[in-house]
């Protein structure tokens, strides 16, 4: 297998999750790189959207902000945040990429505060931004995140963005649109999904040279393991070449080699 | 079944009749509204007002107005922390720096962070100190609160936010749809006392054009009781009339028009100049220690008379030209 770093592997794996002619709301950084790579490989008809209103840009380089002018560079539309969110709410948007300081067994995400007491946070973080809206309204949530026990916790300190909340049926009972929720979690160690019945996180594929024990050791809750546990196919030479030469030639996201 | 309510504080009155009464007193003449930023901030922003900032944190922001608010040491302001990044960081300079308490309540959708650039150390100090009351929202629910206000109705329904701690610490309420019985979340209209919005072009009456994404400014401008506009370029009324399709904000929403070329600096202004990442990085670095932060604030905010002087200190026209090349990908 061609040698690559963890970030490159995660981006290549995430890119393969996006099919042609889908719509995806992306943020800056690795998710944006993954969506760009998908466009240049299997999904040329993928439409990228940014929460501040950028739709269908020909991204000349990585945006720094989800509202900067790169997000609608030679774009199809520069619209409003309300319009982008309402397009998600109408059910047109297939994917969104999210992250957070913590993720739990049901895929709930925390980007609001760390600590026991909301009134006296140990660390105050930015809050939802658009994450809660995108995670509620897009059909499938994709999470790209480093994998360690500090992040993968049994219960997040604060549910900023809904995963499956406290289990099966909880999203629907709260009034969130049917058929939405976390889809895949791509980490530096594995690809994880969610068990259809229990909605608990489940290891589906281990990255090359990663053991199940290593994944468990870096997860702060009991992980389910898919009966069809597989190995992540390594990035191809073509994927890596496009990623390095066309998606992120400056190495902002994948690092400078 | 009892319907859930968020337990967060509601900082503003969503009553649309109260808002109508106030809007009814707004001057509707095509008056010349040009004035200096200092005068606009002095005359239109009162201590205790609730403020909304346009743009997207570090993109198309009314930097000159935000600096002037800090320089004039306004006190006890409320803020819509709607996609606020660098603007929030600057407003926080009026808290915990020995100048009283500029902010005392924040509706928070996105605060403290500067996206991929990291968290503002000073904004963290302010928000972790407990001296600013906070209510949680999301980018869309805050945008929708402006949208409700712009429509002149007291609330709008949304299908996000339900079931989360974000909802529990908001002032939203679960409601049942009268037609379908579906469970929805109602968010209250937000009528800010004052909004500060930076645009590409405006005429002297306040008819404004914005290029690129409007974020939520179409709604913010209509929701706010008073609107201060800063513009890259002041144009004649005839220019506006040549292409009325391009008018995003009409004169009757606007109370002051200030011509401030480079006015979104150090933020990005679409088609004009990119963000000054070096300056933003240096600002974040300076905030690490209260001492170096105070030196920074003295140099860039308190020992300058105007935004123009600040721009000069940051490299002036030459720097803006470099950022223009960056924006136009001419580098």
Interface residues (C-beta under 8 A of the other chain):
Chain A: X28 X29 X51 X52 X53 X54 X60 X61 X64 X65 X66 X67 X68 X69 X71 X72 X73 X78 X79 X80 X81 X82 X85 X89 X108 X112 X118 X119 X120 X121 X123 X124 X125 X126 X127 X128 X129 X130 X131 X132 X133 X135 X136 X137 X158 X159 X160 X161 X162 X165 X170 X171 X173 X174 X175 X176 X177
Chain B: X55 X56 X57 X58 X59 X81 X83 X85 X108 X109 X110 X111 X112 X113 X115 X116 X117 X119 X124 X127 X128 X130 X136 X137 X138 X139 X140 X141 X143 X144 X147 X158 X159 X160 X161 X162 X163 X164 X165 X166 X169 X174 X182 X183 X184 X185 X211 X212 X213 X214 X215 X216 X218 X219 X268 X270 X271 X274 X275 X277 X327 X329
